[in-house]
Structures are given as structure tokens and as C-alpha cells.
Amino acid sequence: MANLVQMLEAEQKEKFGQNLPQIDPGDTVRVHVRIVEGKRERVQIFEGLVLGISGSGSNRSITVRRMGAHGVGVERVFPLYSPRVDKFEVMRKAKVRRAKLYYMRERTGKRARLKERLRR
């Protein structure tokens, strides 16, 4: 039974996660999400800070937070291997020392800045 589950997970990863970049907490990502409105389908972009990664295997998901209109924080959880998610783009990487950045919810303005990690 466990072997069947592993086969299904591997198939799902292969199908939806072909060009998945390395995503870590503290990264600023741009998520392209397919949205269906009636008969039409369009791609909506959600850009924000990755607060944390949860789950394992094909159930991995990331929590992304951005500042919306009038300074209201908006958080969304995106499954990494989902047919609704078109692609992930990593805009910048930050130097962080935690796996979950929930403390960023209380930070605004200059206090909400993270040091950029240089790419190698």
C-alpha cells in the first residue's frame, strides 16, 4: 500500500513540479495562479515573502505574505504541486535564521526589511 502512495506522489511531482525553483523561507516569490471566472481563465500574480514551508512530499506548501491595499497584510497558502499554480519565480533571497518567519506579521516599514543573501 505504501508503495502505491509513493508512486502516486512521484507521478504528481513529475507532472506539476517540472520547473520548480529552490524556495526557502525569507525568499520573495512571485506566484502565477490560474483563476477561473465563469468560462474564462486568467493568470493572477501574487508576490510576497515566504513565511514558511509546511508538509512533506507531494503535500508541501508555502505560506506567502504580501502587503495589500491600505497596509493590510494578505497571506495565502500555495501547494507546490498543484495544477492551479502555473509557476513560481524567486525574485530575491534573504538571509534568515529561522524556518518560520511568523514574527514578520508584526513588522512594518523599515523593521520589516531582511538582508539580501548574495547568490553564488
SERO-228877 format. One record per residue (C-alpha): residue number from 0; residue in one letter; x, y negated, z. Coordinates in steps of 0.25 Angstrom, whole numbers. Layout:
<recs>
 pos code    c1    c2    c3
 NUM    A     X     Y     Z
...
</recs>
This chain:
<recs>
 pos code    c1    c2    c3
   0    M     0     0     0
   1    A    11   -10     4
   2    N    18    -7   -10
   3    L     5   -11   -17
   4    V     5   -24    -9
   5    Q    19   -27   -13
   6    M    17   -24   -27
   7    L     5   -34   -28
   8    E    13   -45   -21
   9    A    25   -43   -30
  10    E    15   -44   -42
  11    Q     9   -56   -37
  12    K    22   -63   -34
  13    E    27   -59   -48
  14    K    14   -65   -54
  15    F    13   -78   -47
  16    G    27   -81   -42
  17    Q    36   -80   -54
  18    N    42   -94   -53
  19    L    41   -97   -38
  20    P    52  -106   -33
  21    Q    58  -105   -19
  22    I    49  -112   -10
  23    D    53  -115     5
  24    P    47  -124    16
  25    G    51  -138    14
  26    D    50  -138    -1
  27    T    42  -148    -8
  28    V    34  -140   -19
  29    R    24  -143   -30
  30    V    14  -132   -31
  31    H     6  -131   -44
  32    V    -8  -125   -41
  33    R   -19  -121   -51
  34    I   -32  -127   -47
  35    V   -45  -122   -54
  36    E   -56  -133   -55
  37    G   -68  -127   -62
  38    K   -63  -121   -75
  39    R   -51  -129   -76
  40    E   -37  -126   -69
  41    R   -27  -136   -66
  42    V   -13  -136   -58
  43    Q   -12  -145   -46
  44    I     1  -148   -40
  45    F     3  -148   -25
  46    E    16  -154   -20
  47    G    21  -153    -6
  48    L    30  -148     5
  49    V    31  -133     8
  50    L    28  -132    23
  51    G    29  -117    24
  52    I    29  -103    17
  53    S    20   -92    22
  54    G    17   -78    19
  55    S    25   -67    12
  56    G    26   -60    -1
  57    S    15   -64   -11
  58    N     7   -71     0
  59    R    18   -82     2
  60    S    12   -96     2
  61    I    17  -110     5
  62    T    11  -122    12
  63    V    13  -135     5
  64    R    10  -149    11
  65    R     9  -162     4
  66    M     4  -176     8
  67    G    -9  -179     1
  68    A   -17  -192     0
  69    H   -17  -201    12
  70    G    -6  -194    19
  71    V   -14  -181    21
  72    G    -6  -168    21
  73    V   -11  -157    12
  74    E    -6  -143    14
  75    R    -8  -131     4
  76    V    -4  -117     5
  77    F     0  -111    -9
  78    P     2   -96   -11
  79    L    15   -94   -18
  80    Y    10   -82   -27
  81    S    -3   -88   -31
  82    P   -10   -89   -45
  83    R   -15  -103   -41
  84    V    -1  -108   -39
  85    D     5  -112   -53
  86    K    19  -115   -48
  87    F    28  -121   -36
  88    E    38  -131   -38
  89    V    49  -135   -28
  90    M    51  -150   -28
  91    R    61  -151   -17
  92    K    66  -142    -6
  93    A    68  -148     9
  94    K    77  -143    20
  95    V    69  -137    31
  96    R    72  -129    43
  97    R    58  -123    45
  98    A    49  -113    38
  99    K    36  -120    41
 100    L    36  -135    40
 101    Y    23  -138    47
 102    Y    30  -150    54
 103    M    29  -157    41
 104    R    14  -159    43
 105    E    16  -169    53
 106    R    27  -177    46
 107    T    24  -189    37
 108    G    32  -199    29
 109    K    48  -199    31
 110    R    46  -188    42
 111    A    41  -178    32
 112    R    54  -178    24
 113    L    62  -166    22
 114    K    77  -165    18
 115    E    78  -160     4
 116    R    86  -147     2
 117    L    96  -148    -9
 118    R    95  -138   -20
 119    R   106  -129   -23
</recs>
